[in-house]
């Protein structure tokens, strides 16, 4: 399952729940393109990948394409990952190849909130906390 939305302000919410298919990622890229056509400002991304697992090679390649595609439109992005060291390493490698130093992974939701916090409005802070507490 993949969901992508902006519900409050500039907070781009992305949630991955295993398994993720290539078709879902392609639909996600279309959704991002729609959001970027409507919005001219840079977005602050939060991702909950804590229920995702290691990506198949074709899915990982497509995710890298998506990350590179939205680089110019993302001011900062924090992604919550699971305790899986292998998955975390895979995602960190993808972020490094996407070449945006303003993207980071986190295992601790508090650290993620701190990383994004200085860019968020009061309403976006509230939505960030709600998003991270939601269970799909």
C-alpha positions as CSV (number, residue, x, y, z in Angstrom):
1,X,0.0,0.0,0.0
2,X,1.2,3.5,-0.9
3,X,-0.5,6.7,0.1
4,X,0.6,10.3,-0.8
5,X,-1.3,13.4,0.3
6,X,-1.0,17.0,1.5
7,X,-3.6,17.5,4.2
8,X,-2.3,20.6,6.0
9,X,-0.1,23.4,4.7
10,X,3.1,22.2,3.0
11,X,3.4,18.8,4.8
12,X,3.7,16.1,2.1
13,X,2.7,12.8,3.7
14,X,3.9,9.5,2.2
15,X,3.2,6.1,3.7
16,X,4.5,2.7,2.5
17,X,3.2,-0.6,3.8
18,X,4.7,-3.8,2.5
19,X,4.6,-5.1,-0.1
20,X,5.0,-2.2,-2.5
21,X,4.6,-2.9,-6.2
22,X,6.0,-1.2,-9.2
23,X,2.5,-0.2,-10.3
24,X,1.8,1.5,-7.0
25,X,5.1,3.5,-7.3
26,X,4.2,4.5,-10.8
27,X,0.7,5.7,-9.6
28,X,2.5,7.5,-6.7
29,X,4.7,9.3,-9.2
30,X,1.6,10.4,-11.1
31,X,0.0,11.6,-7.8
32,X,3.2,13.6,-6.9
33,X,3.2,15.2,-10.3
34,X,-0.5,16.2,-9.8
35,X,0.4,17.8,-6.4
36,X,3.3,19.6,-7.8
37,X,1.2,21.1,-10.6
38,X,-1.2,22.5,-8.1
39,X,1.4,23.8,-5.7
40,X,4.2,26.1,-6.5
41,X,5.9,26.1,-3.1
42,X,8.4,23.7,-1.9
43,X,7.0,20.9,0.4
44,X,8.3,19.4,3.6
45,X,8.1,15.6,3.3
46,X,7.4,13.1,6.0
47,X,7.4,9.4,5.2
48,X,6.3,6.5,7.3
49,X,8.1,3.5,5.9
50,X,8.1,1.7,9.2
51,X,5.9,-1.1,7.8
52,X,7.8,-1.5,4.5
53,X,10.3,-4.2,3.8
54,X,13.3,-4.5,1.5
55,X,12.4,-3.4,-2.0
56,X,12.7,-5.6,-5.0
57,X,15.4,-4.3,-7.5
58,X,12.8,-2.9,-10.0
59,X,10.9,-1.2,-7.2
60,X,14.1,0.3,-5.7
61,X,15.1,1.6,-9.1
62,X,11.6,3.2,-9.6
63,X,11.8,4.7,-6.1
64,X,15.2,6.3,-6.9
65,X,13.6,7.8,-10.0
66,X,10.7,9.2,-7.9
67,X,13.2,10.7,-5.4
68,X,15.2,12.4,-8.1
69,X,12.0,13.6,-9.8
70,X,10.8,15.4,-6.7
71,X,14.2,16.7,-5.4
72,X,13.6,20.3,-6.7
73,X,10.2,20.5,-4.9
74,X,11.3,19.1,-1.5
75,X,12.7,21.6,1.1
76,X,13.4,18.8,3.6
77,X,12.2,15.2,4.1
78,X,12.3,12.8,7.0
79,X,11.5,9.2,6.6
80,X,10.6,6.9,9.6
81,X,12.0,3.4,9.0
82,X,11.6,0.1,10.8
83,X,14.3,-1.5,13.0
84,X,15.4,-3.6,10.1
85,X,19.0,-2.8,9.4
86,X,18.9,-4.2,5.9
87,X,15.9,-2.1,4.9
88,X,17.4,1.0,6.5
89,X,20.6,0.5,4.6
90,X,18.8,0.1,1.4
91,X,16.8,3.2,1.9
92,X,19.8,5.2,3.0
93,X,21.6,4.1,-0.1
94,X,18.7,5.2,-2.3
95,X,18.6,8.6,-0.6
96,X,22.4,9.0,-1.1
97,X,22.0,8.2,-4.8
98,X,19.0,10.7,-5.0
99,X,21.6,13.4,-4.1
100,X,19.4,15.6,-1.8
101,X,21.2,16.3,1.5
102,X,17.9,17.5,3.0
103,X,16.5,13.9,3.1
104,X,17.2,11.7,6.1
105,X,16.0,8.5,7.6
106,X,15.0,8.0,11.3
107,X,14.1,5.2,13.6
108,X,12.9,7.5,16.3
109,X,9.7,9.6,15.5
110,X,10.9,12.3,18.0
111,X,14.1,12.8,16.1
112,X,12.2,13.0,12.8
113,X,9.9,15.7,14.3
114,X,12.9,17.7,15.5
115,X,14.5,17.5,12.1
116,X,11.4,18.8,10.3
117,X,10.1,21.0,13.1
118,X,11.8,24.3,12.4
119,X,10.2,24.5,8.9
120,X,6.6,23.7,10.1
121,X,3.7,25.9,11.1
122,X,1.7,25.1,14.3
123,X,-0.9,23.4,12.2
124,X,1.7,21.3,10.3
125,X,3.3,20.3,13.6
126,X,-0.1,19.0,14.8
127,X,-0.7,17.1,11.6
128,X,2.9,15.6,11.6
129,X,2.2,14.2,15.1
130,X,-1.1,12.8,14.0
131,X,0.4,11.3,10.9
132,X,3.1,9.6,12.8
133,X,0.7,8.1,15.3
134,X,-1.8,6.7,12.7
135,X,-1.7,3.0,12.0
136,X,-2.8,2.0,8.5
